């Protein structure tokens, strides 16, 4: 039986923990905007529902970090701040931008999780199953975001590029540090 590279496995779990926590912070930033400056009860309910999935994902990876004695990324606090900021800021720009934020992040995560799934061997089948489940839930969030008005047209295309680039940078940094 082939074994999953231990160093890669640690990187996967560290970055997935950071990413899922980051998703929670984005939603917290969006909810902060929706509770203070930009009232939209329907959007608020939708974001609260998606946040529940992210909390489940984050809890799983937090337990894996503890169980496997893996150091979390040193950048958690910075990612928290940036997540809240992008969530808050995107929501102030309106529903399309808030939903684009979700869609853009989920498009990056789709490829990120698929890459991990392709590298995890049968010795880590439970982890692989969880990542497959989480990927499917993230794809569902992306579909919801587009259904609810996410757009890449015009200036939204620039926002999409910024969010995706930031997400990819955070992934690379969190894998290693």
C-alpha positions as CSV (number, residue, x, y, z in Angstrom):
1,X,0.0,0.0,0.0
2,X,1.3,3.4,-1.0
3,X,1.7,5.9,1.9
4,X,0.9,9.6,1.8
5,X,4.0,11.7,2.2
6,X,4.0,12.8,5.9
7,X,5.3,16.3,5.1
8,X,2.6,16.9,2.4
9,X,0.0,15.6,4.8
10,X,1.0,18.1,7.5
11,X,0.9,20.9,4.9
12,X,-2.6,19.8,3.7
13,X,-4.0,19.8,7.2
14,X,-2.3,23.0,8.2
15,X,-3.5,24.9,5.2
16,X,-7.0,23.4,5.3
17,X,-7.4,24.4,8.9
18,X,-6.3,28.0,8.1
19,X,-8.5,28.1,5.0
20,X,-11.7,26.9,6.7
21,X,-11.1,29.3,9.6
22,X,-10.5,32.1,7.0
23,X,-13.9,31.2,5.4
24,X,-15.6,31.6,8.8
25,X,-13.9,35.0,9.2
26,X,-15.1,36.1,5.7
27,X,-18.6,35.2,6.6
28,X,-18.2,36.9,10.0
29,X,-17.1,40.1,8.2
30,X,-20.1,39.8,5.9
31,X,-22.5,39.3,8.8
32,X,-20.9,42.3,10.6
33,X,-21.7,44.5,7.5
34,X,-25.2,43.0,7.2
35,X,-25.9,43.6,10.9
36,X,-24.7,47.2,10.9
37,X,-24.6,49.1,7.6
38,X,-26.1,47.0,4.9
39,X,-29.3,45.4,5.9
40,X,-30.4,42.3,3.9
41,X,-32.1,39.6,5.9
42,X,-32.3,37.1,3.1
43,X,-28.6,37.4,2.4
44,X,-27.8,37.3,6.1
45,X,-29.7,34.0,6.5
46,X,-27.9,32.5,3.5
47,X,-24.5,33.4,4.8
48,X,-25.3,32.1,8.2
49,X,-26.3,28.7,6.7
50,X,-23.0,28.5,4.7
51,X,-21.0,29.5,7.7
52,X,-22.3,26.4,9.6
53,X,-20.6,24.2,7.0
54,X,-17.3,26.1,7.3
55,X,-17.5,25.7,11.1
56,X,-17.9,21.9,10.7
57,X,-14.9,21.8,8.3
58,X,-12.8,24.0,10.6
59,X,-13.6,21.9,13.7
60,X,-12.5,18.8,11.8
61,X,-9.2,20.2,10.8
62,X,-8.6,21.7,14.2
63,X,-9.0,18.2,15.7
64,X,-6.6,16.8,13.1
65,X,-4.0,19.4,13.9
66,X,-4.3,18.5,17.6
67,X,-4.4,14.7,17.1
68,X,-1.4,14.7,14.7
69,X,0.5,17.4,16.7
70,X,0.8,19.7,13.7
71,X,1.7,23.3,14.2
72,X,-1.0,25.6,12.8
73,X,0.1,28.4,10.4
74,X,1.8,31.3,12.1
75,X,-0.4,33.6,10.1
76,X,-3.8,32.7,11.6
77,X,-4.3,36.1,13.2
78,X,-3.4,37.9,10.0
79,X,-5.7,35.7,8.0
80,X,-8.5,36.4,10.5
81,X,-8.1,40.1,10.1
82,X,-7.9,39.9,6.3
83,X,-10.9,37.5,6.2
84,X,-13.1,39.8,8.2
85,X,-11.9,42.8,6.1
86,X,-12.7,41.2,2.7
87,X,-16.0,39.9,4.0
88,X,-17.0,43.3,5.4
89,X,-15.7,45.2,2.4
90,X,-17.3,42.9,-0.3
91,X,-20.7,43.2,1.5
92,X,-20.5,47.0,1.6
93,X,-20.1,46.9,-2.2
94,X,-23.5,45.0,-2.4
95,X,-25.0,41.6,-2.8
96,X,-23.2,40.8,-6.1
97,X,-19.8,41.5,-4.6
98,X,-20.6,39.6,-1.4
99,X,-21.7,36.6,-3.4
100,X,-18.7,37.0,-5.8
101,X,-16.4,36.8,-2.7
102,X,-17.9,33.4,-1.9
103,X,-17.7,32.2,-5.5
104,X,-14.1,33.3,-6.0
105,X,-12.9,31.7,-2.8
106,X,-14.8,28.5,-3.6
107,X,-13.3,28.3,-7.1
108,X,-9.8,28.4,-5.7
109,X,-10.7,25.8,-3.0
110,X,-12.3,23.5,-5.5
111,X,-8.9,23.1,-7.3
112,X,-7.0,23.1,-4.0
113,X,-9.1,20.3,-2.5
114,X,-9.0,18.3,-5.8
115,X,-5.2,18.5,-5.9
116,X,-5.1,17.2,-2.3
117,X,-7.6,14.4,-3.1
118,X,-5.4,13.3,-6.0
119,X,-2.3,13.1,-3.7
120,X,-3.8,11.4,-0.6
121,X,-3.2,7.6,-0.7
122,X,-5.4,4.8,0.8
123,X,-3.5,5.0,4.1
124,X,-5.4,8.2,4.8
125,X,-8.8,7.2,3.4
126,X,-10.8,8.9,6.2
127,X,-9.1,12.2,5.6
128,X,-9.6,11.8,1.9
129,X,-13.3,11.1,2.4
130,X,-13.7,14.2,4.5
131,X,-11.9,16.4,2.0
132,X,-14.2,15.0,-0.8
133,X,-17.3,15.8,1.3
134,X,-16.0,19.3,2.2
135,X,-15.1,20.0,-1.5
136,X,-18.7,19.0,-2.5
137,X,-20.1,21.4,0.1
138,X,-17.8,24.2,-1.1
139,X,-18.9,23.6,-4.7
140,X,-22.5,23.9,-3.4
141,X,-21.6,27.3,-1.9
142,X,-20.2,28.4,-5.2
143,X,-23.4,27.4,-7.0
144,X,-25.5,29.3,-4.4
145,X,-23.3,32.4,-4.9
146,X,-23.8,32.4,-8.6
147,X,-27.5,31.7,-8.3
148,X,-27.8,34.6,-5.9
149,X,-26.1,37.1,-8.2
150,X,-22.3,36.7,-8.2
151,X,-20.9,38.2,-11.3
152,X,-17.5,38.6,-12.9
153,X,-18.6,41.2,-15.4
154,X,-17.0,44.6,-15.5
155,X,-15.2,45.7,-12.3
156,X,-16.4,42.5,-10.6
157,X,-13.8,40.7,-12.7
158,X,-11.1,42.8,-11.0
159,X,-12.5,41.9,-7.6
160,X,-12.6,38.2,-8.6
161,X,-8.9,38.4,-9.5
162,X,-7.9,40.1,-6.3
163,X,-9.8,37.6,-4.1
164,X,-8.4,34.6,-6.0
165,X,-4.8,35.9,-5.9
166,X,-5.1,36.6,-2.2
167,X,-6.5,33.1,-1.6
168,X,-3.7,31.4,-3.5
169,X,-1.0,33.4,-1.7
170,X,-2.5,32.5,1.7
171,X,-2.6,28.9,0.7
172,X,1.1,28.8,-0.3
173,X,2.2,30.7,2.8
174,X,0.0,28.6,5.2
175,X,1.3,25.3,3.7
176,X,4.9,26.2,4.8
177,X,4.6,28.5,7.7
